[in-house]
Amino acid sequence: NGAGKTTYFNLISGQLKATAGEVLLDGHDLSSHGAAGRTRRGIGRAFQLTNLFPNLT
């Protein structure tokens, strides 16, 4: 619906770098940390795979 959900999660997880502002976790700016640094701080992301077993229904 274009509300920005995917962009929001991409920013939080470090998949997308913010062009302005900050990404804060417990008051700490994560903007300079990549995905690995955010994972060490407890932020993780899992992608939905819809076709794991294409030959099974």
VEXZASE-605284 format. One record per residue: residue in three letters; residue number from 1; x, y, z of N, C-alpha, C, O in turn. Coordinates in steps of 0.02 Angstrom, whole numbers. Atoms other than C-alpha are relative to their C-alpha. Example, Ala and Ser with C-alpha at 12.3 -4.5 7.8 and 13.67 -1.06 7.14 Angstrom:
BEGIN
<rec "Ala" 1 <45 -59 0> <615 -225 390> <45 60 0> <97 59 33>>;
<rec "Ser" 2 <-42 -59 -3> <684 -53 357> <-39 55 37> <-14 110 45>>;
This chain:
BEGIN
<rec "Asn" 1 <40 -60 0> <0 0 0> <42 64 0> <15 119 5>>;
<rec "Gly" 2 <-43 -58 6> <151 115 -11> <13 38 64> <31 97 62>>;
<rec "Ala" 3 <-9 -35 -64> <163 156 174> <73 4 22> <89 40 70>>;
<rec "Gly" 4 <-71 -3 -18> <352 126 181> <23 -54 46> <77 -48 77>>;
<rec "Lys" 5 <-18 54 -47> <355 -36 280> <67 -32 -19> <110 -41 24>>;
<rec "Thr" 6 <-62 32 22> <493 -116 176> <59 47 9> <112 26 32>>;
<rec "Thr" 7 <-54 -49 -10> <597 43 178> <17 6 73> <76 10 91>>;
<rec "Tyr" 8 <-11 -4 -72> <575 54 366> <43 -58 25> <92 -48 61>>;
<rec "Phe" 9 <-38 58 -22> <638 -123 394> <69 -1 -32> <117 -23 1>>;
<rec "Asn" 10 <-66 -4 31> <780 -97 270> <45 49 37> <105 37 44>>;
<rec "Leu" 11 <-39 -49 -39> <836 56 369> <21 -28 67> <78 -21 88>>;
<rec "Ile" 12 <-15 27 -66> <825 -31 537> <53 -55 -4> <98 -58 38>>;
<rec "Ser" 13 <-45 58 5> <917 -187 478> <68 17 -31> <114 -24 -29>>;
<rec "Gly" 14 <-64 -19 31> <1055 -92 388> <5 -19 -73> <58 -11 -103>>;
<rec "Gln" 15 <0 16 71> <1007 -152 215> <0 63 -43> <22 62 -101>>;
<rec "Leu" 16 <4 -64 34> <977 29 166> <29 53 46> <14 55 105>>;
<rec "Lys" 17 <-31 -53 -39> <1080 178 223> <-45 62 -1> <-69 83 -54>>;
<rec "Ala" 18 <41 -61 -5> <983 329 285> <36 59 -32> <97 66 -23>>;
<rec "Thr" 19 <-30 -59 31> <1013 488 186> <-5 60 47> <27 111 35>>;
<rec "Ala" 20 <8 -53 -50> <959 596 334> <-27 -30 64> <-57 -84 63>>;
<rec "Gly" 21 <27 23 -63> <915 577 516> <43 -53 33> <101 -64 14>>;
<rec "Glu" 22 <-35 50 -39> <964 441 637> <-43 -63 7> <-104 -61 2>>;
<rec "Val" 23 <34 62 -18> <921 260 673> <23 -15 71> <82 -30 82>>;
<rec "Leu" 24 <-18 6 -70> <916 243 862> <-27 -65 30> <-82 -87 14>>;
<rec "Leu" 25 <20 58 -40> <910 90 975> <21 14 71> <81 21 85>>;
<rec "Asp" 26 <-15 -17 -70> <898 126 1161> <42 63 6> <86 67 49>>;
<rec "Gly" 27 <-35 -64 -2> <962 301 1127> <67 1 -35> <100 53 -36>>;
<rec "His" 28 <-64 4 34> <1115 242 1030> <-11 3 -76> <-54 -33 -102>>;
<rec "Asp" 29 <6 -7 73> <1136 294 848> <32 -59 -35> <91 -72 -26>>;
<rec "Leu" 30 <-26 58 37> <1155 143 735> <17 18 -72> <37 -25 -111>>;
<rec "Ser" 31 <-9 -20 69> <1173 244 575> <68 -18 -29> <74 -32 -88>>;
<rec "Ser" 32 <-67 15 24> <1360 211 564> <16 -74 1> <69 -95 -22>>;
<rec "His" 33 <-11 72 -4> <1342 24 595> <-32 -36 -59> <-89 -20 -79>>;
<rec "Gly" 34 <28 41 53> <1317 -100 455> <-45 -54 28> <-60 -54 88>>;
<rec "Ala" 35 <45 53 -21> <1205 -252 461> <31 -44 54> <-4 -64 101>>;
<rec "Ala" 36 <-33 44 -50> <1333 -355 559> <2 34 69> <-11 2 119>>;
<rec "Gly" 37 <-2 -37 -64> <1352 -220 693> <-69 4 32> <-75 1 93>>;
<rec "Arg" 38 <68 -3 -27> <1164 -207 711> <-21 -69 26> <-56 -73 76>>;
<rec "Thr" 39 <15 68 -24> <1150 -396 728> <31 -11 68> <-1 -42 112>>;
<rec "Arg" 40 <-32 7 -65> <1274 -391 872> <-39 37 55> <-34 21 114>>;
<rec "Arg" 41 <40 -38 -48> <1157 -267 955> <-72 -26 5> <-114 5 39>>;
<rec "Gly" 42 <64 33 -8> <1007 -382 936> <-51 13 -55> <-109 -7 -48>>;
<rec "Ile" 43 <47 -12 55> <930 -325 772> <15 -51 -55> <71 -54 -80>>;
<rec "Gly" 44 <-9 49 53> <905 -464 646> <-59 2 -48> <-112 29 -32>>;
<rec "Arg" 45 <53 1 50> <803 -492 491> <1 -67 -35> <54 -94 -52>>;
<rec "Ala" 46 <8 62 38> <737 -649 408> <-46 14 -59> <-97 48 -51>>;
<rec "Phe" 47 <40 -10 59> <669 -650 233> <-45 -60 -11> <-26 -117 3>>;
<rec "Gln" 48 <47 53 13> <517 -751 185> <15 -32 -67> <16 1 -119>>;
<rec "Leu" 49 <-12 37 62> <557 -885 57> <-62 -41 -15> <-82 -84 24>>;
<rec "Thr" 50 <64 31 14> <399 -943 -28> <5 -62 -43> <-45 -97 -53>>;
<rec "Asn" 51 <-6 56 46> <469 -1076 -144> <58 -46 21> <102 -61 -20>>;
<rec "Leu" 52 <-54 42 -24> <581 -1186 -36> <0 -69 -32> <52 -97 -48>>;
<rec "Phe" 53 <8 67 28> <513 -1349 -106> <-46 4 -61> <-106 -11 -54>>;
<rec "Pro" 54 <44 -13 58> <448 -1313 -282> <-38 -61 -25> <-89 -54 -58>>;
<rec "Asn" 55 <33 60 25> <401 -1494 -317> <-51 -28 49> <-84 -78 34>>;
<rec "Leu" 56 <49 23 -50> <293 -1512 -161> <-56 52 6> <-46 111 -6>>;
<rec "Thr" 57 <56 -46 -9> <123 -1438 -126> <-17 6 73> <-63 43 92>>;
